[in-house]
């Protein structure tokens, strides 16, 4: 995998032009925000899409899951392509793919077509996610400067997570649900124009290792099988053929994947990375963080609209208490982790999410104020956790595995989204959100365990 890339340009007359880090950061953040918003913005539009396309709730869960499954299962292949063909080249290709498939989503005539289009849309994110992190790593070589850049990137990238429901609700009410996909088109055009002017290009300093194609396919089969089993099991019953076959296929794919990783000379997850002290714990923490948040986002969006009878704009506004914390807390984390250390900051973030989950269990479904208070604490924890989690994953990985480490981190987060929507999204608790909130609390307890185990294995404070 590539550790670094040369910062030249496609245009010969610009080959020696100096790279402007702030502009690279701006373009990278804008593109990442565009990817992230297409996860959160869809949730608030689910009832409108379901009514328009006459689709079932499991079909709507697949609309969310298809995008996340592709990101989770193929982002490592995307990281390999970035190493082989260059970060900015793959960045631009990913932006183009994302734009074209966004149009396909906006024109989808039925539920299955939308699911397919969403899966194809995820291919753009597969290339964008690792390319963005590689470019930031190459541009900001100083550790302090890189930490500040990650804080700003996390803030900008986190804003769509919080404000996506508000934007989605406004677009659905004013224009219709198709607009939440078509709005990506002007953003894609702006990003492509900016990247042509201000982005470096990955050069020839890359290592071309064989790709573990079979490992990628087995990972994708496992993730798809587990998501399908969880989604359809609640709707049809756990003993019905479809969820049972999906679960068995997932287990077999996982077993084959483990064998493949132990026997193949160039495995998808190299042993030195997998055994790095603390690495697995901090990757798992990201998975669980995203599972809890996105599972709740899906469940609460459906609850507020179908049980409370709120419109899409009102539903979006109910997520506002989490918007500012998710947006601003990465900057706070970037400032305080130098004093407290990244593991401690991450531990505080876990505690905040636990408090928010407990509040949602007891008062979240009673009033909008109760929902807002619980979401505010979860937003504080989510926003505070982002920077130290990225920092710890990258710090515990071997230096020559940094690109693959970023891919695994992204895969973990995307997997968390898939599992969270499938696991929490189907829970029902009558006229409250107690059941999904309690499930989120259990997930956050597991996250606390993962952070604790990861921190215990650290040889020294990597932050």
Secondary structure, DSSP 4 states (H G I P E B T S, - for coil): --S----B-SSGGGTTPPP-HHHHHHHHHHHHHHHHHHHHHHHTTHHHHHHHHT--HHHHHHHHHHHHHHHHHHHHHHHHHHHHH-HHHHHHHHHHHHHHHHHHHHT--SHHHHHHHHHHHHHHHHHHHHHHHHHHHHH--SHHHHHHHHHHHHHHHHHHHHHHHHHHHHHHHHT-TTHHHHTHHHHHHHHHHHHHHH--B--S----PPP-HHHHHHHHHHHHHHHHHHHHHHHH-TTSHHHHHHHHHHHHHHHHHHHHHHH-TT-SS-HHHHTSTTHHHHHHHHHHHHHHHHHHHHHHHHHHHHTS---HHHHHHHTHHHHHHHHHHHHHHHHHHHHH-HHHHHHHHHHHHHHHHHHHHHHTTT-HHHHHHHHHHHHHHHHHHHHHHHHHHHHHS-GGGHHHHHHHHHHHHHHHHHHHHHHHTT---TTSSHHHHHHHHHHHHHHHHHHHHHHHT-SS---
